[in-house]
Amino acid sequence: MTPSKDISRLIEIMAALRAPNTGCPWDIEQNFSTIAPYTIEEAYEVADAIARGDLDDLRDELGDLLLQVVYHAQMAQEAGEFAFPDVVQAITTKMIRRHPHVFGDEKARSAGMAKGMWEKIKAQEKAEKRQARLARGLDPEDNGKGFLDSVPVALPALTRALKLQEKAARVGFDWSEAAPILDKIEEEIGELREALAKGETAEIKDEFGDMLFAVVNLGRHLKLDSEAALSGTNEKFRSRFHYVEQALEKSGGSLEEATLQEMEALWQDAKTAK
């Protein structure tokens, strides 16, 4: 088996890894559920390489993510459901269908993307998917029967909160402006204070979640992605803490030996350092 730029070689490698008698024991024992966390992790590593501007890493991480797609397709093929070519056909069909202003006939291309066309196309896709599931004897509502049930549960919590709010807003369930959401956040903080005073762990967790949900809602109205905003703050915290760490090392100290007051003073220095 030799490396190749042909996708078929990757499919062959995955099949060999999953071969019952000659494959890798670890790969053989995996299933969709056990591999799913790795798929999510690889997607995050792709995003990390992009954020760092490291194109060498991006190439490698995209390969790792592609392997995840091939892995799931191989397991589906073994189950007699679909194979990698079916995955490719599904996405190419979807992209062509959703861009009639690019791939349609001359009339469609000249008309451009008409208002409401995107929603109409997605509604058609949903109807076709529903019929296909019915034909297989499956529940036609694959993601649940509620209006919000199509928002994936596996999304990061902040992102899922945003998606749920955006979808509810489509039918008018939304604040008209950002200002009242600040009042809502203050209300949730008050309820969290009350829960803390009672010392009820379950209630504290519930009220804390309500507060976070309201903060995401505020970010949405401010045209901010909460996930991206928090990622930026995470990096800022890491950078400033590293400044504190380096400053302590230069003075012959360490994080373990420093007092909180010493670290706080250096933290304030980090905030003004370039």
C-alpha positions in Angstrom: 0.0 0.0 0.0 1.5 3.3 -1.1 0.4 6.9 -0.6 -1.5 8.6 -3.3 -3.3 11.8 -4.3 -6.3 9.7 -5.4 -9.2 9.6 -3.0 -9.7 5.9 -3.9 -6.4 5.0 -2.1 -7.8 6.5 1.1 -11.0 4.5 0.7 -8.8 1.4 0.2 -6.8 2.1 3.3 -9.9 2.5 5.4 -11.4 -0.7 4.1 -8.1 -2.5 4.9 -8.1 -1.1 8.4 -11.7 -2.4 8.9 -11.1 -5.8 7.3 -12.3 -8.4 9.9 -9.3 -10.8 9.9 -6.4 -8.6 8.8 -7.3 -5.1 9.8 -6.4 -3.0 12.9 -8.2 -4.3 16.0 -8.9 -0.8 17.3 -10.4 0.3 13.9 -12.5 -2.9 13.6 -14.2 -2.4 17.0 -15.3 1.2 16.4 -18.8 2.3 15.4 -20.6 5.5 14.5 -21.0 6.6 18.1 -17.4 5.9 19.2 -16.0 7.7 16.1 -18.3 10.8 16.3 -16.3 12.5 19.1 -13.2 12.2 16.9 -15.0 13.7 14.0 -16.0 16.8 16.1 -12.5 17.1 17.4 -11.0 17.0 13.9 -13.3 19.8 12.8 -12.1 21.9 15.7 -8.5 21.2 14.8 -9.2 22.5 11.3 -10.7 25.7 12.7 -7.6 26.0 15.0 -5.2 25.7 12.1 -7.1 28.4 10.2 -7.1 30.7 13.3 -3.4 30.3 13.6 -2.9 30.9 9.9 -0.9 27.7 9.6 -1.5 26.3 6.1 0.8 23.3 6.6 -1.3 22.3 9.6 -4.5 23.1 7.7 -3.5 20.6 5.0 -2.9 17.9 7.5 -6.0 18.6 9.6 -8.2 18.6 6.5 -6.8 15.2 5.7 -7.7 14.0 9.2 -11.2 15.4 8.8 -11.5 13.7 5.4 -10.5 10.5 7.0 -13.5 10.8 9.4 -15.9 11.1 6.4 -14.3 8.0 4.8 -14.5 6.2 8.1 -18.2 6.8 8.6 -18.9 5.9 4.9 -17.0 2.7 5.3 -19.0 1.7 8.3 -22.2 2.6 6.5 -21.1 0.5 3.5 -20.5 -2.5 5.8 -24.0 -2.1 7.1 -25.4 -2.1 3.6 -26.6 1.5 3.8 -24.4 3.7 1.6 -20.8 4.1 0.4 -18.5 7.1 -0.1 -19.6 7.7 -3.7 -23.1 8.1 -2.4 -21.9 10.8 0.0 -20.2 12.6 -2.9 -23.4 12.3 -5.0 -25.5 13.6 -2.2 -23.5 16.8 -1.6 -23.0 17.5 -5.3 -26.7 17.1 -5.9 -27.4 19.5 -3.0 -24.9 22.1 -4.2 -26.2 22.1 -7.7 -29.8 22.3 -6.6 -29.2 25.1 -4.2 -27.4 27.3 -6.7 -29.6 27.5 -9.8 -28.2 31.0 -10.4 -24.8 29.3 -11.0 -25.6 25.8 -12.4 -29.1 26.3 -13.8 -30.2 27.0 -17.4 -29.6 30.4 -19.0 -32.9 31.8 -17.6 -32.1 30.7 -14.1 -28.6 32.1 -14.2 -29.7 35.5 -15.6 -32.4 35.8 -12.9 -29.9 35.4 -10.1 -30.9 34.1 -6.7 -34.5 35.2 -6.3 -35.7 36.3 -2.8 -37.1 33.3 -0.9 -35.6 30.8 -3.3 -33.2 29.4 -0.7 -36.0 28.6 1.7 -38.1 27.1 -1.2 -35.2 24.8 -2.3 -34.6 23.6 1.3 -38.3 22.9 1.7 -38.3 20.8 -1.4 -35.3 18.9 -0.1 -37.0 18.3 3.2 -40.1 17.0 1.5 -38.1 14.6 -0.7 -36.1 13.4 2.4 -39.4 12.8 4.2 -40.7 10.7 1.4 -37.5 8.7 1.2 -37.7 7.9 4.9 -41.3 6.9 4.6 -40.4 4.5 1.7 -37.8 2.9 4.0 -40.3 2.5 6.8 -38.7 5.1 9.0 -40.0 7.9 11.0 -40.3 10.8 8.5 -39.3 13.3 11.1 -35.7 12.2 11.4 -34.7 15.1 13.7 -37.8 15.2 15.8 -41.2 16.6 15.3 -40.8 20.1 16.8 -39.9 23.3 14.9 -36.5 23.5 16.7 -35.7 19.8 16.6 -33.6 20.1 13.4 -30.9 22.1 15.3 -28.3 19.4 16.1 -27.9 18.4 19.7 -24.2 17.8 19.3 -23.3 21.4 18.5 -21.3 23.3 21.1 -23.7 24.7 23.6 -23.1 28.4 22.8 -23.5 27.7 19.1 -26.7 25.6 19.6 -28.2 28.4 21.7 -27.5 30.8 18.8 -29.0 28.4 16.3 -32.1 27.8 18.4 -32.6 31.6 18.9 -32.1 32.3 15.2 -34.7 29.7 14.2 -37.2 30.9 16.7 -36.7 34.4 15.4 -37.8 33.4 11.9 -41.3 33.0 13.2 -41.3 36.2 15.2 -40.3 34.8 18.6 -37.7 37.4 19.4 -36.8 40.6 21.1 -37.2 43.6 18.8 -33.9 45.2 20.0 -30.9 44.5 22.2 -31.6 46.9 25.1 -34.3 44.8 26.8 -32.1 41.8 26.7 -29.7 43.5 29.1 -32.6 43.8 31.6 -33.3 40.1 31.0 -29.6 39.3 31.8 -29.9 41.3 35.0 -33.1 39.4 35.9 -31.3 36.1 35.3 -28.4 37.2 37.5 -30.8 38.1 40.2 -32.4 34.6 40.0 -28.9 33.1 40.1 -28.1 35.1 43.3 -31.3 33.7 44.8 -30.3 30.1 43.9 -26.9 30.6 45.3 -28.4 31.8 48.5 -30.5 28.7 48.8 -27.5 26.5 47.9 -29.6 24.2 45.6 -27.1 22.8 43.1 -29.7 21.8 40.5 -31.3 25.3 40.7 -28.0 27.0 40.5 -27.1 25.1 37.4 -30.5 25.9 35.8 -30.2 29.6 36.5 -26.6 29.8 35.4 -27.7 28.2 32.1 -30.5 30.7 31.7 -28.0 33.6 32.2 -25.7 32.2 29.6 -28.6 31.7 27.1 -29.6 35.4 27.6 -26.0 36.5 27.0 -25.9 34.6 23.8 -29.2 36.3 22.8 -27.6 39.7 23.5 -24.6 38.8 21.3 -26.9 37.8 18.5 -28.7 41.1 18.5 -25.3 42.9 18.6 -24.4 40.9 15.5 -21.8 39.0 17.5 -21.1 35.2 17.4 -20.8 34.2 21.1 -18.6 31.3 20.3 -16.2 33.5 18.4 -16.3 36.2 21.0 -15.5 33.7 23.8 -12.8 32.2 21.7 -11.2 35.6 21.5 -11.4 36.1 25.2 -10.0 32.6 25.8 -6.9 33.5 23.8 -6.6 36.9 25.5 -6.7 35.1 28.9 -4.1 32.6 27.7 -1.8 35.3 26.4 -2.0 37.4 29.6 -1.4 34.4 31.8 1.6 33.5 29.8 2.9 37.0 30.3 2.5 36.5 34.1 4.3 33.1 33.8 7.2 34.6 31.9 7.5 37.6 34.2 7.7 35.3 37.2 10.4 33.1 35.6 12.5 36.1 34.7 12.5 37.2 38.4 13.4 33.7 39.5 9.9 32.8 40.7 7.2 30.4 39.4 3.4 30.1 39.2 3.4 27.6 42.0 5.3 29.9 44.4 3.7 33.2 43.6 1.0 34.8 45.7 -2.3 35.8 44.3 -1.3 39.5 44.9 1.9 39.0 42.9 0.1 37.4 40.0 -2.6 40.1 40.0 0.0 42.8 39.8 1.6 41.1 36.8 -1.8 40.6 35.3 -2.4 44.3 35.3 0.9 44.8 33.7 -0.1 42.3 31.0 -3.2 44.2 30.2 -1.1 47.3 29.2 1.8 45.4 27.6 2.0 45.2 23.9 
